[in-house]
């Protein structure tokens, strides 16, 4: 049996939450509560439903057309431990992982939290930063506001410096 994860919901077939055809897990609970957020129903930590990560992985495996999986929110880094377990299964299936967060990469590193660090190690693409309504830009790919970055985590780890993804 896998770990328990609190989610707001899932989207089994998305083309807007990362590169390619994706399965999206919307975690429940978000401390950022960004004004203008497109998922305000995911903010309340007391809402949502508990699911087993093995059950989520079984659903992911049902679709042979997927390129990858996206963790969105809510705030995935409020529940890093069960997401690490799921991420390892996802990579075992040769799928890539994109993670959206309202934290900056630097804020996540500064936590010095083993579970946060483990989820960052499993992340292929990190889209970081809070949504800022005053910087909203509908022309951006995979982002809602200009302050948010699309970080190629594999190259960032390799080069030991932040490498932005060309989207």
C-alpha positions as YAML, in Angstrom:
chain: A
units: angstrom
residues:
- id: 1
  name: UNK
  ca: [0.00, 0.00, 0.00]
- id: 2
  name: UNK
  ca: [1.27, 3.44, -0.89]
- id: 3
  name: UNK
  ca: [1.25, 6.65, 1.09]
- id: 4
  name: UNK
  ca: [-1.79, 8.82, 1.69]
- id: 5
  name: UNK
  ca: [-1.98, 12.09, -0.22]
- id: 6
  name: UNK
  ca: [-4.64, 14.79, 0.11]
- id: 7
  name: UNK
  ca: [-5.76, 16.00, -3.31]
- id: 8
  name: UNK
  ca: [-8.21, 18.48, -4.74]
- id: 9
  name: UNK
  ca: [-8.56, 16.33, -7.85]
- id: 10
  name: UNK
  ca: [-6.85, 15.02, -10.96]
- id: 11
  name: UNK
  ca: [-6.89, 15.71, -14.68]
- id: 12
  name: UNK
  ca: [-6.08, 12.53, -16.59]
- id: 13
  name: UNK
  ca: [-5.38, 14.23, -19.93]
- id: 14
  name: UNK
  ca: [-3.87, 17.72, -19.99]
- id: 15
  name: UNK
  ca: [-1.79, 19.57, -22.58]
- id: 16
  name: UNK
  ca: [-1.51, 22.87, -20.65]
- id: 17
  name: UNK
  ca: [0.28, 21.77, -17.46]
- id: 18
  name: UNK
  ca: [3.68, 20.90, -18.91]
- id: 19
  name: UNK
  ca: [5.16, 19.48, -22.10]
- id: 20
  name: UNK
  ca: [3.23, 16.80, -23.90]
- id: 21
  name: UNK
  ca: [0.22, 14.77, -22.88]
- id: 22
  name: UNK
  ca: [0.11, 14.75, -19.04]
- id: 23
  name: UNK
  ca: [-1.70, 13.38, -16.02]
- id: 24
  name: UNK
  ca: [-2.11, 16.15, -13.42]
- id: 25
  name: UNK
  ca: [-2.42, 15.71, -9.65]
- id: 26
  name: UNK
  ca: [-3.84, 18.79, -7.90]
- id: 27
  name: UNK
  ca: [-2.78, 18.65, -4.26]
- id: 28
  name: UNK
  ca: [-5.05, 20.06, -1.56]
- id: 29
  name: UNK
  ca: [-3.93, 22.91, 0.67]
- id: 30
  name: UNK
  ca: [-2.00, 26.05, -0.15]
- id: 31
  name: UNK
  ca: [-0.53, 28.66, 2.19]
- id: 32
  name: UNK
  ca: [0.05, 31.20, -0.61]
- id: 33
  name: UNK
  ca: [-3.58, 31.97, -1.48]
- id: 34
  name: UNK
  ca: [-2.50, 34.11, -4.42]
- id: 35
  name: UNK
  ca: [-5.16, 36.64, -5.48]
- id: 36
  name: UNK
  ca: [-6.44, 35.58, -8.90]
- id: 37
  name: UNK
  ca: [-5.34, 31.94, -8.47]
- id: 38
  name: UNK
  ca: [-6.99, 29.65, -11.03]
- id: 39
  name: UNK
  ca: [-7.42, 26.88, -8.40]
- id: 40
  name: UNK
  ca: [-8.84, 28.65, -5.31]
- id: 41
  name: UNK
  ca: [-10.76, 25.50, -4.38]
- id: 42
  name: UNK
  ca: [-7.39, 23.87, -3.63]
- id: 43
  name: UNK
  ca: [-6.41, 26.39, -0.91]
- id: 44
  name: UNK
  ca: [-8.31, 24.97, 2.09]
- id: 45
  name: UNK
  ca: [-6.20, 22.38, 3.92]
- id: 46
  name: UNK
  ca: [-9.39, 20.89, 5.41]
- id: 47
  name: UNK
  ca: [-11.06, 20.25, 2.04]
- id: 48
  name: UNK
  ca: [-10.23, 17.67, -0.62]
- id: 49
  name: UNK
  ca: [-9.99, 13.92, -0.33]
- id: 50
  name: UNK
  ca: [-7.38, 11.40, 0.76]
- id: 51
  name: UNK
  ca: [-6.08, 9.00, -1.87]
- id: 52
  name: UNK
  ca: [-3.48, 6.28, -1.93]
- id: 53
  name: UNK
  ca: [-0.43, 7.03, -4.10]
- id: 54
  name: UNK
  ca: [-0.49, 3.47, -5.46]
- id: 55
  name: UNK
  ca: [-4.06, 4.03, -6.68]
- id: 56
  name: UNK
  ca: [-2.99, 7.27, -8.39]
- id: 57
  name: UNK
  ca: [-0.07, 5.49, -10.01]
- id: 58
  name: UNK
  ca: [-2.40, 2.73, -11.27]
- id: 59
  name: UNK
  ca: [-4.58, 5.41, -12.92]
- id: 60
  name: UNK
  ca: [-1.49, 6.99, -14.50]
- id: 61
  name: UNK
  ca: [-0.43, 3.62, -15.90]
- id: 62
  name: UNK
  ca: [-3.79, 3.16, -17.64]
- id: 63
  name: UNK
  ca: [-2.86, 5.72, -20.31]
- id: 64
  name: UNK
  ca: [-0.01, 4.60, -22.59]
- id: 65
  name: UNK
  ca: [-0.01, 7.98, -24.39]
- id: 66
  name: UNK
  ca: [1.24, 10.02, -21.43]
- id: 67
  name: UNK
  ca: [4.57, 11.81, -21.68]
- id: 68
  name: UNK
  ca: [4.58, 12.74, -18.03]
- id: 69
  name: UNK
  ca: [2.88, 13.74, -14.83]
- id: 70
  name: UNK
  ca: [2.42, 17.15, -13.25]
- id: 71
  name: UNK
  ca: [2.04, 17.94, -9.55]
- id: 72
  name: UNK
  ca: [0.13, 21.18, -9.10]
- id: 73
  name: UNK
  ca: [-2.00, 22.62, -6.39]
- id: 74
  name: UNK
  ca: [-2.67, 23.63, -3.94]
- id: 75
  name: UNK
  ca: [0.99, 23.53, -2.98]
- id: 76
  name: UNK
  ca: [2.79, 20.23, -3.67]
- id: 77
  name: UNK
  ca: [5.63, 21.12, -1.28]
- id: 78
  name: UNK
  ca: [3.17, 21.04, 1.63]
- id: 79
  name: UNK
  ca: [3.02, 17.25, 1.12]
- id: 80
  name: UNK
  ca: [6.44, 16.32, -0.28]
- id: 81
  name: UNK
  ca: [6.84, 12.86, 1.30]
- id: 82
  name: UNK
  ca: [3.98, 11.03, -0.45]
- id: 83
  name: UNK
  ca: [4.76, 12.88, -3.69]
- id: 84
  name: UNK
  ca: [8.37, 11.62, -3.59]
- id: 85
  name: UNK
  ca: [7.07, 8.05, -3.45]
- id: 86
  name: UNK
  ca: [4.74, 8.68, -6.40]
- id: 87
  name: UNK
  ca: [7.50, 10.51, -8.31]
- id: 88
  name: UNK
  ca: [9.82, 7.51, -8.03]
- id: 89
  name: UNK
  ca: [7.10, 5.27, -9.47]
- id: 90
  name: UNK
  ca: [6.52, 7.77, -12.29]
- id: 91
  name: UNK
  ca: [10.22, 7.81, -13.20]
- id: 92
  name: UNK
  ca: [10.25, 4.01, -13.04]
- id: 93
  name: UNK
  ca: [7.67, 4.10, -15.83]
- id: 94
  name: UNK
  ca: [9.98, 6.43, -17.83]
- id: 95
  name: UNK
  ca: [7.62, 9.41, -17.52]
- id: 96
  name: UNK
  ca: [8.85, 12.90, -16.71]
- id: 97
  name: UNK
  ca: [7.72, 15.02, -13.77]
- id: 98
  name: UNK
  ca: [6.79, 18.71, -13.73]
- id: 99
  name: UNK
  ca: [6.04, 20.39, -10.40]
- id: 100
  name: UNK
  ca: [4.31, 23.76, -9.92]
- id: 101
  name: UNK
  ca: [5.05, 25.64, -6.70]
- id: 102
  name: UNK
  ca: [4.26, 29.04, -5.27]
- id: 103
  name: UNK
  ca: [7.64, 29.00, -3.54]
- id: 104
  name: UNK
  ca: [10.79, 30.02, -5.34]
- id: 105
  name: UNK
  ca: [13.46, 27.39, -5.91]
- id: 106
  name: UNK
  ca: [15.71, 29.34, -3.54]
- id: 107
  name: UNK
  ca: [13.05, 29.28, -0.79]
- id: 108
  name: UNK
  ca: [12.69, 25.52, -1.18]
- id: 109
  name: UNK
  ca: [16.45, 24.99, -0.93]
- id: 110
  name: UNK
  ca: [16.63, 27.20, 2.16]
- id: 111
  name: UNK
  ca: [14.22, 24.89, 4.00]
- id: 112
  name: UNK
  ca: [16.95, 22.25, 4.36]
- id: 113
  name: UNK
  ca: [14.13, 19.72, 4.61]
- id: 114
  name: UNK
  ca: [14.93, 16.14, 3.52]
- id: 115
  name: UNK
  ca: [11.47, 15.55, 2.01]
- id: 116
  name: UNK
  ca: [11.51, 18.85, 0.09]
- id: 117
  name: UNK
  ca: [15.03, 18.09, -1.15]
- id: 118
  name: UNK
  ca: [13.96, 14.59, -2.21]
- id: 119
  name: UNK
  ca: [11.02, 15.96, -4.22]
- id: 120
  name: UNK
  ca: [13.30, 18.50, -5.88]
- id: 121
  name: UNK
  ca: [15.68, 15.64, -6.85]
- id: 122
  name: UNK
  ca: [12.76, 13.81, -8.51]
- id: 123
  name: UNK
  ca: [11.56, 16.92, -10.39]
- id: 124
  name: UNK
  ca: [12.47, 17.30, -14.08]
- id: 125
  name: UNK
  ca: [10.85, 20.72, -14.57]
- id: 126
  name: UNK
  ca: [10.03, 23.11, -11.72]
- id: 127
  name: UNK
  ca: [7.70, 26.04, -12.33]
- id: 128
  name: UNK
  ca: [8.30, 28.29, -9.36]
- id: 129
  name: UNK
  ca: [7.06, 31.48, -7.78]
- id: 130
  name: UNK
  ca: [3.71, 32.79, -6.62]
- id: 131
  name: UNK
  ca: [1.10, 33.91, -9.11]
- id: 132
  name: UNK
  ca: [1.15, 37.72, -9.10]
- id: 133
  name: UNK
  ca: [-2.02, 39.26, -10.50]
- id: 134
  name: UNK
  ca: [-0.19, 42.49, -11.40]
- id: 135
  name: UNK
  ca: [2.23, 40.43, -13.55]
- id: 136
  name: UNK
  ca: [-0.44, 38.25, -15.16]
- id: 137
  name: UNK
  ca: [0.43, 37.43, -18.78]
- id: 138
  name: UNK
  ca: [-1.78, 35.10, -20.81]
- id: 139
  name: UNK
  ca: [0.90, 34.75, -23.51]
- id: 140
  name: UNK
  ca: [3.27, 32.82, -21.23]
- id: 141
  name: UNK
  ca: [3.67, 29.08, -21.70]
- id: 142
  name: UNK
  ca: [2.87, 27.00, -18.56]
- id: 143
  name: UNK
  ca: [2.89, 30.10, -16.32]
- id: 144
  name: UNK
  ca: [0.38, 32.70, -15.25]
- id: 145
  name: UNK
  ca: [2.61, 35.64, -14.32]
- id: 146
  name: UNK
  ca: [5.94, 37.01, -15.54]
- id: 147
  name: UNK
  ca: [7.76, 36.42, -12.22]
- id: 148
  name: UNK
  ca: [7.33, 32.65, -12.48]
- id: 149
  name: UNK
  ca: [10.18, 30.61, -13.92]
- id: 150
  name: UNK
  ca: [10.32, 27.33, -15.81]
- id: 151
  name: UNK
  ca: [13.45, 25.64, -14.46]
- id: 152
  name: UNK
  ca: [15.11, 22.68, -16.14]
- id: 153
  name: UNK
  ca: [15.99, 20.79, -12.97]
- id: 154
  name: UNK
  ca: [18.11, 18.11, -14.65]
- id: 155
  name: UNK
  ca: [20.42, 20.73, -16.19]
- id: 156
  name: UNK
  ca: [20.30, 22.82, -13.01]
- id: 157
  name: UNK
  ca: [21.61, 19.87, -10.98]
- id: 158
  name: UNK
  ca: [24.23, 19.12, -13.66]
- id: 159
  name: UNK
  ca: [25.51, 22.70, -13.90]
- id: 160
  name: UNK
  ca: [24.97, 23.57, -10.21]
- id: 161
  name: UNK
  ca: [23.27, 26.80, -11.26]
- id: 162
  name: UNK
  ca: [19.67, 27.60, -12.25]
- id: 163
  name: UNK
  ca: [19.02, 26.77, -15.90]
- id: 164
  name: UNK
  ca: [15.77, 28.13, -17.29]
- id: 165
  name: UNK
  ca: [13.86, 25.94, -19.71]
- id: 166
  name: UNK
  ca: [13.30, 27.45, -23.16]
- id: 167
  name: UNK
  ca: [9.51, 27.40, -23.59]
...
